[in-house]
Amino acid sequence: MQAFNFDAIAIILCGALLLFYYLFLFLRIRRNPEFSIHTVNQKVRLLWVRDVMKNSGRDVMAVQTLRNMEMAASFKASSAILLILGTLTLSGQAETMAKAWHALNLGGSPAPGWWSIKILSLLTVLIVAFFAFAMVVRLLNHVVFMINVPEDALNGLLTPEKIAQRLNRAGAFYSIGMRAYFIAVPLAFWLFGPLFLLGATVGLVVVLYYLDRNPMTGHD
């Protein structure tokens, strides 16, 4: 029962810590939208789409830029597939691996049931990462055609704002995929025990704060 409580309490605390961080970020963005680098990126994408559609000579640059983003998303989606296969391999060795790693499993349960929960959690976030990066590729395949159409030929059906909205949606999925990768790190540490999970989650929140905050806003 004690071992069960350690694992259960650890995952609840880590979930609450991440929830508190995103609530804090949401409130800060409401108070100051430019606090987050993601808000700035959305505005920059809109300005970029407007500039590309007004200057026909930038078609090649636009396609090259979108292709670079698509290649990055494709690479990360492929990496997610490999990690999913590796995680599925571990899932078939629950009883053996749980006993073998119990020496490092500080405060955790050696029961195969808990090992299966850890593997399933890790597998879930990796599947989310794959889906998110696959959606990035899908949306960029649409944008690459839209952005090369002259604005005056669209008859108002696709304005730069609407195209930028699709591009920003691709950017949002890219961020979700990266967040899933980041969350996979504490879950991987959870395989070694709940104390490792707690430590990795605290470190992740610190890293996310510096990644999400717009460095141009200065220190609070």
N, C-alpha and C positions, 0 to 999 in steps of 0.2 A: 504493500500500500504506500509506503514511504517513497519507493522508487517511482511509483506511478505519479505521486504528487509532484516530484521534482520535474519530471518531463512535462506534465500538464501545466504546472505553474509557470515553467520557463516559456513555453510557447504562448501562453496567455499574456505574460508580461511583454514578450517581444511584439506580439500583435498590437497590444495597447500602446507600446512605445512608437511603433510606426504610425498608428492611427493618430496619436497625439501630434507627431511631427507634421503629418499632412494637414491636420486641422490648423496647426500653427501657421503653416505655409499658406493655406487658404485665407486665413484672416489677414495675414500680412499683404497678400495680393489684393484683397478687397480694399485695404487701406491705402496701398500704394502699388498699383499695377506693375510699375517698373521695378519692383523689388525682385521679381523672378526673371531669370534669363530666358525662360520659355515665352513670356509675354513679349519681350524684346524680339526674340526670334520670329514670332508670328508677324509682328509689324514689319520686320525686315523682309520677310518673304513676300508680303503684299507689295512693298515698294519695288522689290526685284521683279515681280511679275508685271507690274505696270511699266517699268522701264523696258523690259524685254519686248513687250507687245507694242510699245511706241517706236522702238528702234529695230527695224527689220534686219539690220546688219548684225544683230546679236543672236540670231537663231542658232548658229553653231555653238556659241558659248552656252546658250540655255540648254541645248540637248546634252552637251558635255557635262554640265553641272548636274543635271537630273540623272544622267547615266552613272556618274560617280556615286550619287546617293543610292541609286538602285543596286549598284554592285556591292556597296557596303551592306545594304539590307539583305541581299542574296547570300553573302558570305556568312552573316550572322544567323540567317535562317538555316543554312547548311550546318553550321556549328551546333545549333540547337538540336538538329536531327541526330547528330553524332552523340551529343550528351544524353539525349533521350534513350538511344540504343544502349549506351553505357549504363544508364540508370536501370533500364529494364533487365540488364544482365545481373545487376546487384539484387534486384527484386527476387530473382530465382534462387538466391543463396541466403535467404533471411536467417534461418536457424544457424547455419555455419558462421556467417559473418557476425551475427550478434554476439555469439560466444567468443569469437576471436578478438573482437574489439572491446570486450567488456573491461579489459584492463585500463583502457583510456576513458571509458564511459563514466566519468566522474559524476556520481549522484544520479545516474540514469538507470533505466531498467534494461536488463539483458534479454528480456522476453522478445521472441520473434514478432509478436504482435506490434510492439512499439517500433521495431525495426521496419515493419511494413508501412506503418503510418509515416515514418520519416521518409522512406523511399517514395511513397505516394505523394507527399507534399512537394518533394523535390521534382518529381515527374510532372506535377501539375504546373508549376511555374515555368518549367522548360517548354511545355506545350503552349502555354500562353505566349512565351517569347517567340516560338516558331510562328504561331498564328499572327502575332503583331507584325513581325518582319515580312511575312507573306502578304499581308494587307498593304504594307508600304510599297512593295513591288507592284501590286495590282493598281494602286492609286497613281503611282508615278507613270505607269504605262498609259493611263488616261491623260494625265497632265502633259506629257511630252507631245501629244498630238494637239491638244487644245492651245497650248502656249504659242504654237507656230502659226496659228490662224490670225490674220489681221483683225484688229479690234473692230474696224468698220464693216467687216464682212459677216459679223456674228448676229447682226440685227438685234442686239440686246439680249440674246439668249444666254451668252456666256461672257459676262463682263470680267475684267481683271480681278474684281473682288471675288467673284464666284470661283474662278480658277485658283486664286490664292487660297480660298477656303478649302478646296480639295488638297492643295499642297500642304496647307497647315494640318489637315487631317492626317496626311501621310507622316508629317512630322510628329503628330501626337502619337500615332501608332509606333513610330520609331522610339519615342521616349518610353512608351509602355514596354516595348521589347527590352530596352536597356534596363528598366526598373526590374523586370522579371529576372534578368541576368544578375543584377545586384542582389536581389532577395534570395537567389539561389545560393549565394555564398554563405550566409548564416545557416541555411538549411543543410548545406553540405557539412558545415561544422557541427550541426546537431547530431550527425552520425557518430561523432566522438563523445557526445554528452551534452546535457542541458546547459552546463556552465560555459562551454564553448559557444553554444547558441546565443546566450545572453551577451557574452563579450563581443561576438561578431556583429550582433544587432546594434549594440551601442556604437561600435566603430562605423557601421553602415550609416547610421543616422548622422553622425558627424560629417562623413564624406558627402552625403546627400545635401546637407545644409550648404556646404561650400560649392557644390555643383549647381544647385538650384538658384542660389542668390546671384543677382546681377552684380558683378564686381565693380561696375561703374557707379553704383549707388553709394559706395563707400561703406565704412563700418558704422554700426548702430551706436 
